[in-house]
Amino acid sequence: MGKSLHRPDYYNPMNKKILLLGYGNPDREDDGVAWHVLKGVAEGLSLPLPATPDDPILSFENRVNFQFMLQLVPEISETIAEHDCVCFVDAHTGDITEPVRAIRIDPKFQKSPFTHHLTPYTCLELADSIYHKKTEGFLVSIRGFSFQFEEKLTDKTSQYSKIAVVLILDWLKTGVFKEIGVK
Amino acid sequence: MVAQKITIEPVTRIEGHAKVTIRMTENGTVDHAYLHINEFRGFEKFCEGRMVFEMPLITPRICGICPVSHHLASAKAGDEVMGCPPPRTASLLRELMHMGQVIQSHGMHFFELAGPDLLLGFDSDPATRNVIGLLAADPELTVKAVNLRKFGQEIIHTLGGRRIHPVFAVPGGVNKSLHLEERETILKELDESIRTIEAGLSIMKDWAEKNAEDINKFGVFDTGYFGMVTPENGLELYEGNIRLIDREGKQLECFDRRDYLDYIAEHVESWSYLKFPYYKKLGYPQGVYRVGPLGRLNIADKIDTPMANAELKIFKSIGNGRPVNQTLYYHYARLIETLFAAERVAVLLDDPDIMSNETLNTKHDFKGRGVGVIEAPRGTLIHDYHCKPNGQVEKLNLIVSTGHNNWAMSEAVDSVAKTYIRGPEVKEGMLNRVEAAIRAHDPCLSCSTHAIGEMPIVAEIVDFEGNLIRTISR
C-alpha cells in the first residue's frame, strides 16, 4: 500500500477504513480488468496514477487504501482484517451474465481442490477466523471476454470497467453500495 | 445397474482446465479412471521474437502459482545464451529467492490443501474439511502455517522488490544486492519457520503411523524417478545434473541438463492434451517417471543440511532399500524439502559472499542456445532457448513440472478410483480421495488467470448411452 494523501471529507462519508483489493493478471487481457478499475478509481479521486501494476496507489490518510495482486493469498487476510470494509475487484466469466456485478459477500470457505488460489469469500473467512475481524465484504466483478497474452482490455470489458469505476466512486462518495446482480 | 461414467470437472477458462472421468462397470465397480488435462501451449509462440533479456520478465506470466521458478529458469537459460555465467553472489541470491518460493509453495500446500484431509480425515464433513476446520481444530498451528507462507513470500519480495513481476534475475546475474538489515530480517523469522515445519513433520509422521493401511493402498505403483542432484547425489533444487533412477532405485542416467532431449521423449494419448514424458531408452510406458518432492527424495542419497538429512533417513527406511512408491508420501517428502529449504536459507545467509555487490557479469560471449533448469516446487522445470545473434528468441521449448508427472497423476487417479469407489452410491469421501490423488502431486493446473464465475467441481454420472443420471456438485 502507498503513502497517504489528505483528501476532502466528502469522500468516504462512512468514515470507515476501506480497502480496494483488485486481483488478476494484467498481462492476460480481460483478466487484468481489476487493475484498470483501480486506476480509474484513483483517477476519479484525483490521485497520482501508477504507471504499472507494481506501483502503489497513494491512499487518503489510510482511510481508502488500494492494493493490486496477481492472485489472492492467505496472508492478505491480515491486511483485510486491518480494514472495516474490503471491496474485491475481479473479472468474471461463465454463468455470470451481467456486464458488471456488484454484491455484498459474507465470510465463507470455498474449496479449491487442486489449486493454490483462494476466493474473496475464503479470504474474508480467514480474516474472521484467524484475526477475529468481521470485515464487511463487497465484490465488484466485470465481464471478461478474452484472456490471451495481451495487456489491453477488449473493447467491451474496457467499456464495462468504466461502469465499475463509477459504481465504486459513488459508493466512496455516498456510502451507498449499489448492488447489481445476484449472489 | 447400468454402466456409467462419472466426471469430475473443475471448469476453468483456459489452461487450468482438467477433468476426471471415471467409467464404471455395470456392477458398480470402476472400469477405468482418466485424468484429462487441457494444457495451454500458446505461450511458447508468444515468446518467439522476444529478446532473451526480456524472458525472465515475460515467463513468470505463465503462472500465478510459481512465477519465481519460471523467472529463475529463464534467467539461467539467458546466462547460457549470452555466455555470461553469473558471479557467485548472484547465484547465492537467486537460490535464496528460490528457497523462499519452495517454503511458501510447499507450506501452503501441506497446511492448506493437504493438511485438512490428513488432520480431519478424508471422510469428514466437507463443509469443515478445509483450512477453517483446521483452524478450529488447531488455531495456533494454522496461524503459524499462514506465517510460514508469509516468511517465504517475504524472502521473494525482499529480493524481487516488486509484487507482481519480480525484476531481479537477469542474464548474467541479478540486479540487486542484499542489504544487512534485509539479511537480519530474514534471519529473525527463520527459527519460528523451522519450528512450524517441524510441527508439520510431526503431524505427518503421526498420521502416517495411524493410517498405514490407507497409505499402502492409495495410489501405490512403481515408476522411475527424476530430478536434480548435487555432484555427490545429494538433494539439489537450484543447480546440478539430472539423475534418473529405475523402479528398483538403480541409477539409469546422470546427465547434463543441456542434453535432456537425448533422454526424454513425449508420448501422446488421445484422451489428454498434455503429453506424457518418458525415458527414451525404456520406451513408453515402461520409461515413465515421477518428479517433484517424492521423485527428488528418491533420487537423492543424502541431504546436505542436518535436520532434513535426519528426516531423509527415516523416509528412506520406508522404502526398505527401494524407492518410496506410495503417492501419499509426497506430503512427507514435501515437508522434508521445506525443512531443507529453511535450513538452506541459513546456510546461504551465512555465506560471506552473499553480501557482496558483485552481482552481475557484464561480459558476454554469445552462445545462441541456453538451457535453464530448476527444481520448481512441483518438479523439474526446463527452459530451452535458441536465439539469433542479436539475442532475439527464435525457438523455445518449455517442459513444465506438472507435465513430467502426467502419467503418474493419471495412474494415481485410476488406482485410487478402483480401490475406493464402490457403486452404486458414490459417496463424497470417495471422490475426495480421487481428488487427493491429484492433490498429492501438487499439480499446477491452475493458470495465471482466475476470474470468478467458475463452476465448482462437478461430478456427472452418465450411463453407457450418454444419459445424465446424476450430478454431484462440490
Contacts between the chains, C-beta under 8 A, distances in Angstrom:
chain1	res1	chain2	res2	distance
A	23	B	450	8.0
A	24	B	449	7.0
A	24	B	450	7.4
A	24	B	451	6.9
A	25	B	61	6.8
A	25	B	64	6.4
A	25	B	448	4.8
A	25	B	449	5.1
A	26	B	164	7.4
A	27	B	61	4.5
A	27	B	448	7.8
A	28	B	61	7.5
A	28	B	448	6.3
A	28	B	449	4.7
A	30	B	451	7.8
A	31	B	448	7.8
A	31	B	449	3.8
A	31	B	450	7.5
A	31	B	451	5.9
A	52	B	164	7.8
A	53	B	164	4.9
A	54	B	162	4.1
A	54	B	163	6.0
A	54	B	164	5.0
A	54	B	165	6.5
A	68	B	163	8.0
A	68	B	164	7.4
A	69	B	163	6.7
A	69	B	164	7.6
A	70	B	64	4.9
A	70	B	67	7.4
A	70	B	163	7.6
A	70	B	164	5.4
A	70	B	448	7.1
A	71	B	64	4.5
A	71	B	65	7.8
A	71	B	448	7.9
A	71	B	450	6.1
A	73	B	149	7.3
A	73	B	153	7.2
A	74	B	108	6.8
A	74	B	112	6.6
A	74	B	131	7.7
A	74	B	146	5.0
A	74	B	149	5.9
A	75	B	146	5.9
A	75	B	149	6.3
A	75	B	150	4.4
A	75	B	153	6.7
A	77	B	146	7.3
A	78	B	146	7.8
A	90	B	451	5.8
A	90	B	452	5.4
A	91	B	449	7.9
A	91	B	451	3.7
A	91	B	452	7.6
A	92	B	451	5.3
A	92	B	452	4.9
A	92	B	453	4.0
A	93	B	13	5.9
A	93	B	451	5.3
A	93	B	453	4.7
A	93	B	454	7.6
A	94	B	11	7.2
A	94	B	13	7.9
A	94	B	453	3.8
A	94	B	454	6.0
A	94	B	455	6.5
A	95	B	453	5.9
A	95	B	455	7.1
A	96	B	452	7.3
A	96	B	453	4.3
A	109	B	130	4.9
A	109	B	131	7.1
A	109	B	132	4.5
A	111	B	126	7.2
A	111	B	130	6.2
A	111	B	456	7.6
A	111	B	457	7.5
A	111	B	474	6.5
A	112	B	113	8.0
A	112	B	446	7.9
A	113	B	10	6.7
A	113	B	435	4.7
A	113	B	438	8.0
A	113	B	439	6.7
A	113	B	457	5.8
A	113	B	474	7.2
A	114	B	10	6.4
A	114	B	18	6.9
A	114	B	435	7.0
A	114	B	438	5.8
A	114	B	439	6.2
A	114	B	443	6.4
A	114	B	445	5.1
A	114	B	446	7.0
A	115	B	16	7.2
A	115	B	65	7.2
A	115	B	445	6.3
A	115	B	446	3.4
A	116	B	65	5.1
A	116	B	105	7.3
A	116	B	108	5.7
A	116	B	109	7.1
A	116	B	113	7.2
A	116	B	446	6.7
A	117	B	64	7.1
A	117	B	65	7.6
A	117	B	446	5.5
A	117	B	450	5.1
A	119	B	452	7.1
A	120	B	452	7.7
A	125	B	132	5.7
A	126	B	131	7.3
A	126	B	132	7.6
A	126	B	146	7.6
A	129	B	132	5.5
A	129	B	135	4.8
A	129	B	136	7.8
A	129	B	142	7.9
A	130	B	135	6.6
A	130	B	139	7.8
A	130	B	142	6.8
A	130	B	143	5.7
A	130	B	146	6.5
A	139	B	452	7.5
A	141	B	451	7.3
A	141	B	452	5.6
A	141	B	453	7.4
A	144	B	451	5.5
A	147	B	13	5.9
A	147	B	14	5.7
A	147	B	449	5.1
A	147	B	451	7.9
A	148	B	42	7.5
A	149	B	42	7.2
A	149	B	43	7.0
A	149	B	46	4.6
A	149	B	61	7.1
